[in-house]
Amino acid sequence: MYILDFIRKIPELVEERKVILFVIDGLGNSNLNLPFKKVKCRTVFPSSTTNFFYSFHSLLEPKDHGFLEWYMRFKGKPIKVPPWTDLDGNKLKVKREEVFPFKSLSEFLCKKGFSSSYYTPFPDTSFTIFTSKKAEIRGIMHLSEIFPLADSDFYSFIDLHAMTYCIKIIGMKVSE
C-alpha cells in the first residue's frame, strides 16, 4: 500500500471510528514487533522526513508540493525546512502561504465535522502551526505525555524521536 493512499483514507476512517496514527521517523525498513494490525506501506520519494511530512499534511505528492529536503534557499539565504529557521536556529518571519500554501489534513477533517489532535515535540514551529490549522496542538517530548488523550476523532503523534529510547527501555525488539 502506498502511504499517501492510506493517509487520504483517514477522513473516511474517522467516520467509522476514532483513528490513532503513530508516525515514527527513522526506522528505515525495520519492523517493530507490536501487537497491532500491520500494513506494509511504500513511502514517498524521495523518502526524507521533510518530504514525507509535507505529503502527510497536504495529501499531495512530492512533485505537487515541492518541499523535498531539509535545506533550501528562501529570500536569498539558506534555511532549514521545517522548522523554518536560519542555519543558526533563529525563527524566520514567514507567512502561511510561504510555508504551507495548501489545505491541511486537519482542515479536511474539520470540514467533514471531525476534530483532530496533533502531538509533537515541535509545537511552536511555523511548520506545525501552519500544517495543523483546525487541530489541537499538544507539545510532548516523551510518549508517556500523550495521556490522557484529547477528546478528538483523529490523533496523530508525529516525529516521536523519543521512540528509540522507549524501545530500549521496555525491551521491544526491532526486526527486519
Residue, then its C-alpha position, 0 to 999 in steps of 0.5 A: m500500500y502506498i502511504l499517501d493512499f492510506i493517509r487520504k483514507i483517514p477522513e473516511l476512517v474517522e467516520e467509522r471510528k476514532v483513528i490513532l496514527f503513530v508516525i515514527d521517523g527513522l526506522g528505515n525498513s525495520n519492523l517493530n514487533l507490536p501487537f497491532k494490525k500491520v500494513k506494509c506501506r511504500t513511502v514517498f520519494p524521495s523518502s526524507t522526513t521533510n518530504f514525507f511530512y509535507s505529503f502527510h499534511s497536504l495529501l499531495e505528492p512530492k512533485d505537487h508540493g515541492f518541499l523535498e529536503w531539509y535545506m533550501r534557499f528562501k529570500g536569498k539565504p539558506i534555511k532549514v525546512p521545517p522548522w523554518t529557521d536560519l542555519d543558526g536556529n533563529k525563527l524566520k518571519v514567514k507567512r502561511e502561504e510561504v510555508f504551507p500554501f495548501k489545505s491541511l489534513s486537519e482542515f479536511l477533517c474539520k470540514k467533514g465535522f471531525s476534530s483532530s489532535y496533533y502531538t509533537p515535540f515541535p509545537d511552536t514551529s511555523f511548520t506545525i502551526f501552519t500544517s495543523k490549522k483546525a487541530e489541537i496542538r499538544g507539545i510532548m517530548h516523551l510518549s508517556e505525555i500523550f495521556p490522557l488523550a484529547d477528546s478528538d476523532f483523529y490523533s496523530f503523534i508525529d516525529l516521536h524521536a523519543m521512540t528509540y529510547c522507549i524501545k530500549i527501555i521496555g525491551m521491544k525488539v526491532s526486526e527486519 
